[in-house]
Amino acid sequence: MLKDLCTLPSDLYRNRRLVKKMAKNDLKSRFAGSYFGTIWAFIQPIVTILVYYFVFGIAMRGGAASGDGTPFVLYLVSGIVPWMYFQEGLITGTNSFLEYSYLVKKVVFDISVLPVVKLLSALVIHLFFVAFAMILFACYGYYPNIYYLEILYYMICLFLLILAIVYTTSSVIVFFRDMGQIVSILLQIGVWMTPVMWDLSFLNGYSWGSTVMRILKLNPFYYIVHGYRNAFIEQRWFWEDKLLTVYFWAFLIVCYVFSTWVFNRLKGHFADVL
């Protein structure tokens, strides 16, 4: 089992140049044939942000601030930017073995790199939107500071979290195609349960609010969204949230061990099914 846990990282490192090349080609091919090409990869998320801001920040709230007085558009963007990467990475990563089935059938090809290719392809777009968020915050008077450095830490946490989940979902979907629909439904629920669109502090006004808050914080992605907002808004270091940090890494390790076991157990049968 210990050997299997070390196999994936070593395979990825050995094929790092191939992964980089494939991720670049994947980003280009995703919008091949369209007039604007990869520009659509950036236009679609921007439109999504504008729609959410209009509905939840203007139409329903009249442009009101979040619970701590931060303009709602900033609170929204700081949460939705990591969520869009999580969503994109999870969906495309889950379907990576199906999309590259012709490579899976090749005996000499190391299929463990395929989910990473999808995550790196989506990471390029995520980096753009992190920069977009920084510019937006600067426009509101929130200028870059030393706390922005921990965005890199949370970005690594986000990447590893998606990867740990994707090795399970991408392996299972080969045999159980309904997994794609399950992932989509869970993402629809997750965007509200994280929460991304609303401020968790609003629950403080209810007698049962503290209990619900503790339950919602069990979602490992809460740590990521909370971390991005700490860097952009709260100006807190990740080690100040000791319990959340320990819980997140414990969850990540358990998830990685389970995903590694599932992937190594099923990968020998991929070619037969695909």
C-alpha positions, 0 to 999 in steps of 0.5 A: 500500500505504501508503495502505491501511495508513492507511485503516483507522485513519482509517475507525475514527476517522471512525466512532467514534461509530457504533462505540461505539453498535454495541458497546453494542447488540451487548453487549445483544443477545448475551443478549437474551431471557434472564432475566438478560440481560448478567449471563450475560456475567460469570457464564460466565467466573467459572464457568470460572475456578472450574472451572480453579482446582478442577481445577488448583489444588486437585484436582491440586496441593492448592492449591499455589503457582506456581513463584515461591511465588505462590498458584496461584489468583492465577497462574491469574487473572492469565493467564486474564483476558487469555486470555478476552478474546483468545478472545472477541475472536478468535471473535466478531471472526472471525464479525463479517462473517457476523453482520452480513452485512446491513450488509456488503451495504449499499454505503454502510456502512463494514464495516471497523468491524465487527470493532472493534465485537465487540472493544469489546463484549468489552472491557467484560467484560474490564474487569470481570474486570481489576477482579475480579482486582485485588480478588482479589489484594487479598484475598491481600495483593497491594494495588494499586501503581504497576505496575498502570498498565502493565495499560493498556499491555498491554490496548492491546497485546492489543486491537491484537493481536486486531484485527490477526489478526481482519481476516485471519480475518474476511475469509477466513471469508467464503469459507472457512467452515472458518476458524471451526473452525481458529480454535477448534482453535488456541485450544484449543492456544494456552491450553496453549502460551502457557502460561496454566494452568501456570508456564513456569519448571517447564521449568527442571528438564529438559535441553531446558527452555530450548529449549522455553521459547524456542520458546514465547516466540515466541507473541506472546500470551506477551508479553501474559500475561507482562505481566499477570503482571508487573503483578500479581505480578512488579512489572516494567515492560515496558521491562525485557523489551526483546527481548520488547517489540521482538519483539512490536511487530515481529510486530504490525506485520507482522501488521497489514500482512498483515491490511490487505492481505488485507482490502482484497484481499477486501472487494470480493467480500464482498457477492457471497458473503454 
